[in-house]
Each structure stands twice: as structure tokens, then as C-alpha cells.
Amino acid sequence: MSLEEKLLQDFISLPQDKKIEVLDFVEFLKSKSNQSLESVMDTIIIENQEALKELAK
């Protein structure tokens, strides 16, 4: 059984309120990942601001 199948099987067996908690946690993890990527991009832009200005000319 794959990880996805196991997760789905376990998820289906949960009561409705616990399913909502799982979905909230998944959204939290996705948001956390997106924030990390945004933070990295912000750092790259700040550290290379002069070079980016030159390239934009």
C-alpha cells in the first residue's frame, strides 16, 4: 500500500471533525512552505538589488 493510499484510508475512517483538523493542518503546511519560498525570494532580491537594476536597463 502506498503512502497516499494509507493516508486516504486513514482519513476516510476519521470522524468529520477530525477530517477538518487534518485539512486545516495540510493548509498550514502548504502555507508554511509558501512563506519559506517567499522569504528566500525576498532575500535573493534584496541581496542582488543592484544587479537586478542593471539587468532591467
MDTraj code that builds the backbone (N, CA, C; nanometers):
import mdtraj as md
import numpy as np

residues = "MET SER LEU GLU GLU LYS LEU LEU GLN ASP PHE ILE SER LEU PRO GLN ASP LYS LYS ILE GLU VAL LEU ASP PHE VAL GLU PHE LEU LYS SER LYS SER ASN GLN SER LEU GLU SER VAL MET ASP THR ILE ILE ILE GLU ASN GLN GLU ALA LEU LYS GLU LEU ALA LYS".split()
xyz = np.array([
    [0.0852, -0.1177, 0.0000],
    [0.0000, 0.0000, 0.0000],
    [0.0896, 0.1238, 0.0000],
    [0.0584, 0.2154, -0.0888],
    [0.1387, 0.3371, -0.0986],
    [0.1046, 0.4317, 0.0163],
    [0.1881, 0.5286, 0.0350],
    [0.1665, 0.6292, 0.1387],
    [0.0342, 0.7031, 0.1157],
    [0.0070, 0.7364, -0.0092],
    [-0.1165, 0.8061, -0.0429],
    [-0.2396, 0.7212, -0.0111],
    [-0.2316, 0.5924, -0.0452],
    [-0.3440, 0.5022, -0.0171],
    [-0.3667, 0.4880, 0.1331],
    [-0.2588, 0.4757, 0.2074],
    [-0.2688, 0.4638, 0.3536],
    [-0.3296, 0.5901, 0.4119],
    [-0.2840, 0.7053, 0.3662],
    [-0.3369, 0.8317, 0.4156],
    [-0.4865, 0.8430, 0.3858],
    [-0.5238, 0.8109, 0.2649],
    [-0.6647, 0.8183, 0.2265],
    [-0.7493, 0.7216, 0.3084],
    [-0.7016, 0.6011, 0.3270],
    [-0.7745, 0.5014, 0.4054],
    [-0.7926, 0.5512, 0.5490],
    [-0.6867, 0.6039, 0.6091],
    [-0.6965, 0.6547, 0.7456],
    [-0.7871, 0.7771, 0.7525],
    [-0.7761, 0.8634, 0.6542],
    [-0.8577, 0.9844, 0.6507],
    [-1.0062, 0.9498, 0.6433],
    [-1.0411, 0.8567, 0.5586],
    [-1.1810, 0.8173, 0.5405],
    [-1.2410, 0.7638, 0.6711],
    [-1.1598, 0.6987, 0.7509],
    [-1.2114, 0.6393, 0.8743],
    [-1.2275, 0.7401, 0.9885],
    [-1.1803, 0.8619, 0.9695],
    [-1.1902, 0.9633, 1.0753],
    [-1.3311, 1.0220, 1.0834],
    [-1.3677, 1.0679, 1.2040],
    [-1.4934, 1.1427, 1.2137],
    [-1.4788, 1.2792, 1.1450],
    [-1.5917, 1.3401, 1.1114],
    [-1.5919, 1.4651, 1.0348],
    [-1.5072, 1.5748, 1.0997],
    [-1.5157, 1.5924, 1.2305],
    [-1.4403, 1.6992, 1.2967],
    [-1.2895, 1.6775, 1.2856],
    [-1.2468, 1.5530, 1.2878],
    [-1.1038, 1.5229, 1.2733],
    [-1.0574, 1.5425, 1.1293],
    [-1.1455, 1.5151, 1.0333],
    [-1.1124, 1.5400, 0.8933],
    [-1.0865, 1.6887, 0.8714],
    [-1.1674, 1.7708, 0.9351],
    [-1.1486, 1.9160, 0.9232],
    [-1.0137, 1.9569, 0.9827],
    [-0.9767, 1.8967, 1.0957],
    [-0.8461, 1.9257, 1.1563],
    [-0.7320, 1.8856, 1.0628],
    [-0.7455, 1.7707, 0.9994],
    [-0.6417, 1.7246, 0.9056],
    [-0.6293, 1.8235, 0.7898],
    [-0.7412, 1.8663, 0.7345],
    [-0.7383, 1.9616, 0.6234],
    [-0.6775, 2.0947, 0.6670],
    [-0.7106, 2.1396, 0.7870],
    [-0.6503, 2.2622, 0.8388],
    [-0.4992, 2.2484, 0.8504],
    [-0.4536, 2.1320, 0.8968],
    [-0.3104, 2.1096, 0.9121],
    [-0.2403, 2.1060, 0.7761],
    [-0.3023, 2.0434, 0.6791],
    [-0.2452, 2.0396, 0.5434],
    [-0.2334, 2.1811, 0.4877],
    [-0.3365, 2.2622, 0.5062],
    [-0.3317, 2.4016, 0.4601],
    [-0.2211, 2.4786, 0.5314],
    [-0.2036, 2.4538, 0.6616],
    [-0.0962, 2.5163, 0.7375],
    [0.0402, 2.4787, 0.6793],
    [0.0605, 2.3524, 0.6505],
    [0.1887, 2.3073, 0.5946],
    [0.2149, 2.3704, 0.4579],
    [0.1112, 2.3782, 0.3754],
    [0.1274, 2.4400, 0.2438],
    [0.1613, 2.5879, 0.2582],
    [0.0945, 2.6546, 0.3490],
    [0.1188, 2.7963, 0.3732],
    [0.2609, 2.8197, 0.4238],
    [0.3036, 2.7352, 0.5140],
    [0.4392, 2.7446, 0.5699],
    [0.5437, 2.7279, 0.4592],
    [0.5196, 2.6353, 0.3704],
    [0.6106, 2.6112, 0.2590],
    [0.6153, 2.7326, 0.1665],
    [0.4986, 2.7897, 0.1367],
    [0.4928, 2.9074, 0.0506],
    [0.5633, 3.0265, 0.1137],
    [0.5479, 3.0433, 0.2450],
    [0.6134, 3.1535, 0.3155],
    [0.7649, 3.1372, 0.3096],
    [0.8130, 3.0142, 0.3224],
    [0.9572, 2.9893, 0.3156],
    [1.0108, 3.0270, 0.1785],
    [0.9403, 2.9886, 0.0740],
    [0.9824, 3.0212, -0.0617],
    [0.9819, 3.1716, -0.0833],
    [0.8771, 3.2394, -0.0357],
    [0.8694, 3.3843, -0.0495],
    [0.9848, 3.4515, 0.0244],
    [1.0178, 3.4005, 0.1412],
    [1.1273, 3.4560, 0.2196],
    [1.2605, 3.4419, 0.1458],
    [1.2825, 3.3267, 0.0854],
    [1.4051, 3.3037, 0.0090],
    [1.4120, 3.3997, -0.1099],
    [1.3009, 3.4138, -0.1793],
    [1.2985, 3.5040, -0.2953],
    [1.3218, 3.6489, -0.2527],
    [1.2604, 3.6903, -0.1409],
    [1.2828, 3.8254, -0.0909],
    [1.4299, 3.8485, -0.0600],
    [1.4938, 3.7511, 0.0015],
    [1.6361, 3.7624, 0.0347],
    [1.7205, 3.7736, -0.0916],
    [1.6908, 3.6921, -0.1906],
    [1.7653, 3.6966, -0.3170],
    [1.7501, 3.8336, -0.3822],
    [1.6295, 3.8859, -0.3830],
    [1.6059, 4.0171, -0.4446],
    [1.6811, 4.1264, -0.3699],
    [1.6731, 4.1245, -0.2379],
    [1.7407, 4.2270, -0.1579],
    [1.8918, 4.2195, -0.1777],
    [1.9481, 4.0996, -0.1724],
    [2.0927, 4.0827, -0.1838],
    [2.1445, 4.1156, -0.3239],
    [2.0577, 4.1088, -0.4241],
    [2.1014, 4.1304, -0.5621],
    [2.0314, 4.2491, -0.6270],
    [1.9877, 4.3428, -0.5455],
    [1.9093, 4.4547, -0.5953],
    [1.9828, 4.5348, -0.7014],
    [2.1091, 4.5640, -0.6802],
    [2.1852, 4.6424, -0.7776],
    [2.2006, 4.5682, -0.9106],
    [2.2317, 4.4415, -0.9025],
    [2.2477, 4.3617, -1.0246],
    [2.1149, 4.3521, -1.1003],
    [2.0064, 4.3381, -1.0283],
    [1.8759, 4.3307, -1.0931],
    [1.8390, 4.4623, -1.1599],
    [1.8777, 4.5736, -1.0985],
    [1.8530, 4.7039, -1.1594],
    [1.9295, 4.7183, -1.2905],
    [2.0535, 4.6706, -1.2905],
    [2.1347, 4.6758, -1.4108],
    [2.0753, 4.5889, -1.5220],
    [2.0296, 4.4719, -1.4849],
    [1.9695, 4.3830, -1.5838],
    [1.8391, 4.4384, -1.6406],
    [1.7695, 4.5196, -1.5616],
    [1.6426, 4.5750, -1.6054],
    [1.6590, 4.6882, -1.7071],
    [1.7802, 4.7394, -1.7203],
    [1.8036, 4.8518, -1.8130],
    [1.7943, 4.8070, -1.9563],
])
top = md.Topology()
chain = top.add_chain()
for i, resn in enumerate(residues, 1):
    res = top.add_residue(resn, chain, resSeq=i)
    for name in ("N", "CA", "C"):
        top.add_atom(name, md.element.get_by_symbol(name[0]), res)
traj = md.Trajectory(xyz[None], top)
